[in-house]
Amino acid sequence: MITFTLIFMLSPVILFVYKRSDHTKQVLEALSMCQNSKNTPLIIYSDGAKKNASSKDKEEVEQTRQILREFKGEKENYFLSIEIYESELNKGLAKSVREGITAQFDKYNKVIVLEDDIVPQKGFLKYMNEALDKYENEEKIWGISASAFPLENEKMVQQETFFLPVNSSWGWATWKETWNKIDFDIESIFQKFNQNSITTKEYNFGSYYYYQITEAQREQKIDSWAVFLMASMFLEKCWFLFPKYSLSKNIGFDATGTHCTEEDLFFNTTVTDFVEVNEIPLIIENEGKKQTEKAFQKQFGKPSLFKRVQNKLNPNSPYFILK
């Protein structure tokens, strides 16, 4: 008697890595332990060393790639498939993300995105796929975040998920149709800001400096892909779905652990293994937004914040939440 095993494919995970082998290994191990990983294609983009990279940096890039090769050899059966793309050149995160996601949208209609410092929890894939399926045809929803922002009063928020008018790059997902709506022309973005009379105060949700970061992109002081998603989504008056508690954990700021201040509590949100994607009102005015905005204002509305942060536009700062 011949038996057949039905294999169904979930949305692929696209992972972007560079030269942090320890971080990358943690992310890969956690991903392999996620529920539904065996039905998930894993696509990994490994950025190359910079043109004038030191021998140490080159070695770290190679160490990271060795981790990838070993992982594929040992745990390929943990996923539906594993693909690894190694770039000879250094593209930087922004270009790597834009090119990698665009390339995969030639094959898939929806994708889940991770970076080498975002550790997923057990229910990460389950939540992402359920939310992608549920909101696929909702034009107001531009993406799914696995990471939660802090809430001023958690008890006031009854729903496990809610909508915010901002995006997150700490474990997220979107659809091909939405990705194609993003305006990646910075001058076009500011032209639309002017046409719509967008003010700094209006754009800076909870007093966080979204507008200043966008200006820094225009002045080529930073290189971010997420500012374009944020701006395009804002102009279209659309939203991201967020969980009350995080299904991903950012381990990228560990080097600053000995210099933690009270402000770092902002990033210590509760992490959970599973979040239910329940039916919620399709509205932006919700208790989750209200409590998130209050937490932001408490954290970023302080007059002396800019003096306490060494460089508010430094992508390596814990306060840089757009990459």
Secondary structure, 3 states (H helix, E strand, C coil): CCCCCCCCCCCCEEEEECCCHHHHHHHHHHHHCCCCHHHCEEEEEECCCCCCCCHHHHHHHHHHHHHHHHHHHHHHHHCCEEEEEECCCCCHHHHHHHHHHHHHCCCCCEEEEEECCEEECCCHHHHHHHHHHHCCCCCCEEEEECCCCCCCCHHHCCCCEEEECCCCCCCEEEEHHHHCCCCCCHHHHHHHHHHCCCCHHHHCHHHCCHHHHHHHHHCCCCCCCHHHHHHHHHHCCCEEEEECCECEEECCCHHHHHHCCHHHHHHCCCECCCCCCCCCCCCCCCHHHHHHHHHHHHHHCCCCHHHHCCCCCCCCCCCCCCC
